[in-house]
Amino acid sequence: MTTLRELPAQVLALLGTAKAGTEGIADIGGKFNPSDAIIDASIPMRRLLGGAVGHFCITLNVEYGGIGRYQKTLEYRLRPNGWVQVKGAGIERAPAAPPAIRK
């Protein structure tokens, strides 16, 4: 797989490709914000790194920017009523830093 455009429309919707700004997702090699400093709110905080597309299963590796930059594997399965996400999570960010302890 080399681009988001190879995914079925229903998976694109589940992935949130139509969302603008930080909630969107950049294509493979596309511009995205890897840090927690949002200088340009039009740049997504997630980017597709790659994946595999089969007839009944799609596995995607997605990079998430933020204070705890990380990668996550998302898995979608074709069910009788359409594609559903079975592994990973929707649009999310790394957990917030714990509050400072005051003495």
RAQUIZI-V488429 format. One record per residue. RES is the residue in one letter. PHI is phi in whole degrees, -180 to 180 (none if undefined). OMEGA is omega as a letter, one per 20 degrees, with the letter a starting at -180 (none if undefined). Layout:
RES:PHI:OMEGA, RES:PHI:OMEGA
This chain:
M:none:a, T:-124:a, T:-159:r, L:-60:a, R:-63:r, E:-81:a, L:-86:r, P:-62:a, A:-56:a, Q:-66:r, V:-70:r, L:-59:r, A:-66:r, L:-63:a, L:-76:r, G:85:a, T:-66:a, A:-81:a, K:-76:a, A:-94:r, G:67:a, T:-64:r, E:-86:r, G:-79:r, I:-141:r, A:-87:r, D:-74:r, I:-54:a, G:76:a, G:-78:a, K:-73:r, F:-149:a, N:-97:a, P:-81:a, S:-109:r, D:-91:r, A:-87:a, I:-95:r, I:-87:a, D:-127:a, A:-69:r, S:-88:a, I:-95:a, P:-67:r, M:-96:r, R:-129:r, R:-145:r, L:-73:r, L:-97:a, G:164:r, G:173:r, A:-133:a, V:-119:r, G:-117:a, H:-69:a, F:-124:a, C:-145:r, I:-129:r, T:-119:a, L:-124:r, N:-108:a, V:-120:r, E:-97:r, Y:-113:r, G:-87:r, G:135:a, I:-63:r, G:-122:a, R:-53:a, Y:-156:r, Q:-120:r, K:-141:r, T:-95:r, L:-110:r, E:-128:r, Y:-123:r, R:-124:r, L:-85:r, R:-110:r, P:-56:a, N:-98:r, G:123:a, W:-78:r, V:-133:r, Q:-85:a, V:-116:r, K:-143:a, G:94:a, A:-147:r, G:-73:a, I:-64:a, E:-152:r, R:-126:r, A:-63:r, P:-58:r, A:-66:r, A:-66:r, P:-64:r, P:-66:r, A:-67:r, I:-86:a, R:-101:r, K:-98:none
